[in-house]
Amino acid sequence: MSRRPYRLGRSLTGLGLFATQPIKKKSRIAEYTGRRLGIDAALKAEKSGNRYLYEVNSKITIDGARHGNIARYFNHSCNPNCDTFIRNKRVFIRTLRNIKPEEELTYDYGRDYLKNVIGLNNCLCSRCRKRRKKHAAELREKRARKKARLASASLKGMASVKGKTKKTKTKKTKSKKTAKKRGGKS
Ligand SMILES: [Zn+2]
């Protein structure tokens, strides 16, 4: 068997697989291997927190938690460069496009996994991080605009308060004058 065109390395979520050389689109690069579990054993494994279960069909689930299963190190991405396919009840991983060296190899674990295990807002894939960064920048901008709006409104407010004070002063002066006049008359 030829050497794997990728290596195990540090990723944002722990460990991941990174291409060590260019890999052509539609290359079969790994098999998801492990013990084959029936329905009951699969449910039990899921309940005990095993995150490396791959459901082949309604009857067979592969327990890929063993270290010998290199495919367990593929991380999830919402914008993956690989995907999985099943042939003769075996699970393989293939590339979806040409891959450059040092690119992390990922596949989409599916909506259920994202929702129930990772959490929709906790995904650390490049697409989700970019989306969150953009959203945070937009929020910051929005807040800055609001602050500017409030500042200019309070400046205007201060101007109108000054105007009012002037008017009141004039009134007071007038009333003082009137009082003086009155006082003069009496
Ligand atoms: Zn994501």
Boltz pocket constraint, residues with backbone or C-beta under 6 A from the ligand:
constraints:
  - pocket:
      binder: B
      contacts: [[A, 77], [A, 78], [A, 79], [A, 123], [A, 124], [A, 125], [A, 126], [A, 127], [A, 128], [A, 129]]
      max_distance: 6.0
